[in-house]
Amino acid sequence: MLYGNVSLPSYFQVPLMLLVPSAWRLDPDFPQSQVGERLGSACSSCQLSPAIVVTLFLEDFHQKEGSSWRDCRKRVSKINTLLEKNKNISAGGGRWSQAEAEFFAEDGSELILPFGGLRGRGAMKQDPPIVRDLYLSLEDLFYGCTKKIKISRRVMNEDDQTSTIRDKILTIDVQPGWKQGTRITFEKEGDQGPNVIPADITFVVQEKIHPRFKRDNDNLTYVATIPLGKALVGCMVEVRTLDGRLLNIPINDIVDPKYCKVVPGEGMPLLQDPRRKGDLHIYFNICFPTKLTRDKKLLLKSALLS
């Protein structure tokens, strides 16, 4: 087991602070002799230097009481006295002043340690991100909107030991022009827990199926159904837009199965500039007659094949 650059014996499986009376953390006037004996026992049995023992002690004090590391230093002089008075603390050599020099700069600020600060026994890890789909209509993505999503998550209580399930409202401001696959991340909004960094919650935009349009990047596709006669001679096509306007699109070309009519500026708003829009692409479903009379066939033959 490694603590920084110090190798702890394999049998050292319990927290070192079990060797130090917990009452001393809460009562600075707890009998020093007992603390000194425990510190001496820790150094001897675990073959650790006083600097490492005291560092582990202050880490426990910091984690359980929520004190800053600078507050922990107020106990340095008391611990130095214990180390000097107790004769048993000789196994590892050194004293607290060495640890103080290692973990604090000359100006008193905390140093960034290469093994993760004074929590060297293992850095806190963040839970994997929570990913959920956010289904939006084309109208939502055309105008923009606000979505409020209620989540239930585990929140740590003030004692830092127990937790409670609480609801929270997450607000998503949908911007005009967002596309399928857009990701919105709320950092550290997952379940809280001891020694755990809450997970990020990410919502991924998914487009709902629209009854009239299909989106293609910033463009919209519309399929108009017309009879064969209009495909040949021309017609007007009506299209109801996402914002409710009725467009009358003249079709003057001969419409074949691959024909596409492009209407500029009637597509989706551009994310970079919502005042600009993509195009509307109109494709055609041509309906052929199921039967023709002899006279009509003669007319078509005369018109098309002569």
LUMNU-838267 format. One line per field, with one value per residue (C-alpha): residue number from 1; residue in three letters; z, x, y. Coordinates in steps of 0.001 Angstrom, whole numbers, padded with zeros to 6 digits. Example, Ala and Ser with C-alpha at 12.3 -4.5 7.8 and 13.67 -1.06 7.14 Angstrom:
resi <- (1,2)
resn <- (ALA,SER)
zz <- (007800,007140)
xx <- (012300,013670)
yy <- (-004500,-001060)
END
This chain:
resi <- (1,2,3,4,5,6,7,8,9,10,11,12,13,14,15,16,17,18,19,20,21,22,23,24,25,26,27,28,29,30,31,32,33,34,35,36,37,38,39,40,41,42,43,44,45,46,47,48,49,50,51,52,53,54,55,56,57,58,59,60,61,62,63,64,65,66,67,68,69,70,71,72,73,74,75,76,77,78,79,80,81,82,83,84,85,86,87,88,89,90,91,92,93,94,95,96,97,98,99,100,101,102,103,104,105,106,107,108,109,110,111,112,113,114,115,116,117,118,119,120,121,122,123,124,125,126,127,128,129,130,131,132,133,134,135,136,137,138,139,140,141,142,143,144,145,146,147,148,149,150,151,152,153,154,155,156,157,158,159,160,161,162,163,164,165,166,167,168,169,170,171,172,173,174,175,176,177,178,179,180,181,182,183,184,185,186,187,188,189,190,191,192,193,194,195,196,197,198,199,200,201,202,203,204,205,206,207,208,209,210,211,212,213,214,215,216,217,218,219,220,221,222,223,224,225,226,227,228,229,230,231,232,233,234,235,236,237,238,239,240,241,242,243,244,245,246,247,248,249,250,251,252,253,254,255,256,257,258,259,260,261,262,263,264,265,266,267,268,269,270,271,272,273,274,275,276,277,278,279,280,281,282,283,284,285,286,287,288,289,290,291,292,293,294,295,296,297,298,299,300,301,302,303,304,305,306)
resn <- (MET,LEU,TYR,GLY,ASN,VAL,SER,LEU,PRO,SER,TYR,PHE,GLN,VAL,PRO,LEU,MET,LEU,LEU,VAL,PRO,SER,ALA,TRP,ARG,LEU,ASP,PRO,ASP,PHE,PRO,GLN,SER,GLN,VAL,GLY,GLU,ARG,LEU,GLY,SER,ALA,CYS,SER,SER,CYS,GLN,LEU,SER,PRO,ALA,ILE,VAL,VAL,THR,LEU,PHE,LEU,GLU,ASP,PHE,HIS,GLN,LYS,GLU,GLY,SER,SER,TRP,ARG,ASP,CYS,ARG,LYS,ARG,VAL,SER,LYS,ILE,ASN,THR,LEU,LEU,GLU,LYS,ASN,LYS,ASN,ILE,SER,ALA,GLY,GLY,GLY,ARG,TRP,SER,GLN,ALA,GLU,ALA,GLU,PHE,PHE,ALA,GLU,ASP,GLY,SER,GLU,LEU,ILE,LEU,PRO,PHE,GLY,GLY,LEU,ARG,GLY,ARG,GLY,ALA,MET,LYS,GLN,ASP,PRO,PRO,ILE,VAL,ARG,ASP,LEU,TYR,LEU,SER,LEU,GLU,ASP,LEU,PHE,TYR,GLY,CYS,THR,LYS,LYS,ILE,LYS,ILE,SER,ARG,ARG,VAL,MET,ASN,GLU,ASP,ASP,GLN,THR,SER,THR,ILE,ARG,ASP,LYS,ILE,LEU,THR,ILE,ASP,VAL,GLN,PRO,GLY,TRP,LYS,GLN,GLY,THR,ARG,ILE,THR,PHE,GLU,LYS,GLU,GLY,ASP,GLN,GLY,PRO,ASN,VAL,ILE,PRO,ALA,ASP,ILE,THR,PHE,VAL,VAL,GLN,GLU,LYS,ILE,HIS,PRO,ARG,PHE,LYS,ARG,ASP,ASN,ASP,ASN,LEU,THR,TYR,VAL,ALA,THR,ILE,PRO,LEU,GLY,LYS,ALA,LEU,VAL,GLY,CYS,MET,VAL,GLU,VAL,ARG,THR,LEU,ASP,GLY,ARG,LEU,LEU,ASN,ILE,PRO,ILE,ASN,ASP,ILE,VAL,ASP,PRO,LYS,TYR,CYS,LYS,VAL,VAL,PRO,GLY,GLU,GLY,MET,PRO,LEU,LEU,GLN,ASP,PRO,ARG,ARG,LYS,GLY,ASP,LEU,HIS,ILE,TYR,PHE,ASN,ILE,CYS,PHE,PRO,THR,LYS,LEU,THR,ARG,ASP,LYS,LYS,LEU,LEU,LEU,LYS,SER,ALA,LEU,LEU,SER)
zz <- (000000,-001028,000717,-001491,-001847,001389,001293,004083,005276,003689,007041,007510,006373,008977,009137,011056,013060,014933,016891,018010,020446,018480,021466,020910,017568,019317,022563,022274,026066,025895,028034,025994,027465,025796,022465,022787,023565,020553,018238,019512,018990,015451,014553,016043,014899,011390,010923,009886,010484,012771,009756,007964,011138,011805,008156,008222,011516,010104,006982,009136,011151,007908,006381,009485,010708,007434,008580,006131,006071,007391,010427,010956,011372,014620,016176,014938,018099,020314,018149,018154,021936,021915,019520,021572,024936,023897,023780,021752,018602,017144,014709,011666,012695,011891,013426,012395,011272,008354,007374,007675,005318,002859,002679,003099,001224,002957,002732,004488,001423,000780,-001819,-004615,-003925,-006754,-005191,-004799,-001837,001762,000552,-000822,000052,-003070,-005100,-005204,-008373,-010279,-011087,-014808,-016583,-016700,-020278,-021097,-024341,-024655,-027297,-028999,-031810,-034914,-033626,-030382,-032410,-034806,-032202,-029206,-025854,-022183,-020815,-017080,-016005,-012467,-011195,-007908,-006506,-003293,-001320,001639,004948,007140,009118,005915,006837,005919,002796,001671,-001658,-002870,-006038,-008176,-011300,-014157,-016713,-020361,-022621,-026097,-028738,-032244,-034663,-032232,-034012,-033145,-031082,-029306,-025771,-022652,-019541,-015907,-014004,-010745,-010477,-009881,-006549,-003790,-001557,000758,-001095,-004439,-006964,-008234,-011841,-014606,-016118,-019912,-022089,-025803,-028188,-030237,-032853,-032726,-035967,-037658,-039652,-042583,-042590,-042328,-041325,-043232,-041404,-041771,-044575,-044432,-046792,-047793,-050040,-052099,-053693,-057153,-060019,-063228,-065194,-062907,-062976,-066746,-067158,-063920,-060766,-057452,-054290,-050856,-047903,-044295,-042607,-039037,-038050,-039496,-042806,-045962,-048935,-052504,-054563,-058365,-060192,-063843,-064694,-065759,-062581,-062890,-059986,-059162,-059455,-056459,-056012,-053746,-051839,-050333,-046732,-045616,-043689,-040093,-038441,-038399,-034923,-035535,-036800,-036233,-038530,-041436,-042422,-044537,-047557,-048118,-050490,-052076,-053560,-055326,-055081,-058544,-058642,-061882,-063000,-062387,-065679,-068856,-071358,-075014,-075924,-073253,-074438,-077976,-076728,-074714,-077648,-079903,-077412,-076255,-079018,-082184)
xx <- (000000,001481,000953,002688,006228,005968,005289,003013,003232,000729,-000849,-001698,-005329,-007198,-007306,-004339,-006611,-007977,-004720,-005589,-008457,-011296,-012135,-008909,-010206,-013134,-011441,-007986,-007562,-007893,-005061,-001892,-000307,-002846,-002399,001377,001236,-001007,001211,004255,002552,001596,005173,006608,004097,003685,007293,006268,007979,006267,005778,003654,001734,000829,-000028,-002495,-003844,-004473,-006054,-008575,-009194,-009749,-012166,-014291,-014594,-014536,-011680,-009338,-005764,-004684,-006943,-005348,-001972,-003156,-002582,000986,002576,000582,001565,005213,005092,003686,006359,009146,007861,007128,010282,008674,008520,011868,011107,010752,012798,011956,009398,006409,008526,009677,006107,005257,008065,006909,003232,003233,005080,007094,004194,001906,-000092,-000878,001299,-000113,001338,002206,000229,-003063,-002562,-002974,-005602,-002819,-004519,-006666,-008065,-011825,-013346,-016322,-019217,-019785,-021985,-025734,-027032,-030710,-032567,-034436,-037176,-038083,-040477,-039376,-041437,-039394,-036184,-037577,-038675,-036578,-038193,-037554,-037795,-037922,-036991,-037453,-034842,-034557,-031080,-029360,-027991,-025616,-026880,-024924,-023375,-021626,-022612,-026286,-028183,-031670,-033512,-034463,-036059,-034466,-035595,-033104,-033818,-032803,-033028,-033459,-031935,-033429,-031465,-030329,-029909,-030325,-027347,-026863,-025653,-026539,-024518,-025269,-022044,-022059,-025855,-025888,-026162,-023897,-021963,-018963,-015635,-017458,-017695,-021314,-021832,-022587,-026071,-026149,-029233,-028985,-031449,-033596,-036034,-039630,-041175,-043054,-046272,-045242,-041515,-038279,-035146,-031869,-029287,-030621,-033044,-036568,-037961,-041622,-043340,-046297,-048731,-049989,-051757,-049937,-051743,-050482,-047000,-047041,-048762,-047815,-049697,-049631,-048489,-049635,-047269,-048104,-044857,-043716,-044674,-048178,-047866,-049413,-047049,-048341,-045466,-045866,-044580,-043989,-041566,-042458,-042255,-040455,-039922,-036515,-037602,-037034,-038332,-036087,-037662,-034877,-035085,-038006,-036017,-034708,-033027,-029237,-027798,-025119,-027702,-031366,-032483,-031146,-032731,-032027,-034115,-037331,-036966,-040199,-040268,-043245,-045315,-046927,-050236,-050925,-054487,-055702,-057649,-058286,-061121,-060394,-060991,-058546,-055920,-056305,-055951,-052805,-051379,-052021,-050518,-047509,-046543,-047275)
yy <- (000000,003385,006688,009230,007904,005883,002157,000960,-002674,-005033,-005813,-002121,-002501,-000421,003372,004698,006971,003962,004251,007786,008482,010042,012243,014173,015416,017029,018047,019649,019224,015442,013860,014244,011172,008900,010609,010405,006689,006044,008081,006254,002915,003910,004812,001650,-000951,000427,001498,004966,008277,010796,013078,010464,009538,013146,013751,010857,012152,015627,014148,012320,015474,017409,014887,014243,017813,019731,021982,023624,022464,025839,025322,021927,023598,025167,021771,021523,022887,020494,017522,018605,018567,015042,013826,015351,014079,010507,008417,005639,007749,006795,004002,006178,009163,012758,015077,017200,020116,017947,017195,020859,021723,019072,020031,023823,026541,029233,031680,029176,028168,024506,022828,020677,017252,014834,012003,013839,016174,014999,012550,010396,007143,007490,010368,010878,009458,010790,008502,007788,010360,009809,010203,010697,011547,014842,014570,017856,018687,020587,023520,023496,023565,026188,028739,027716,026993,026265,022729,022018,018505,017205,014766,012898,012510,011485,014459,014220,015597,017987,015122,013933,010375,010025,011059,012031,011718,015180,016547,019226,021075,021311,024058,023707,026752,025267,027533,027938,025782,023081,019758,016131,015037,018364,017614,019630,018770,019613,019083,017102,016861,013089,011275,012534,010179,010022,010212,010342,013176,013279,012258,014734,014526,014895,015285,014451,016104,013730,015027,013841,012571,015407,014793,017056,017690,015801,017668,017465,019568,023151,022244,020869,018250,018137,015576,016834,014423,015480,013673,012797,015489,018290,016804,017256,020601,022386,023350,025212,023402,024558,024086,025008,026130,025444,028982,028624,030465,029023,029045,028749,027395,027521,024435,025323,022533,019021,016951,013627,011205,012773,016404,018692,022224,024340,027244,029391,030593,028407,025809,025688,028683,028637,028235,030872,033393,032430,035264,033233,029946,026922,025928,024007,021066,019841,016345,014831,011711,011375,009537,007643,006911,003381,003217,005259,005250,004571,008221,009451,007010,008322,011914,011058,009169,012116,014591,012619,010276,012239)
END
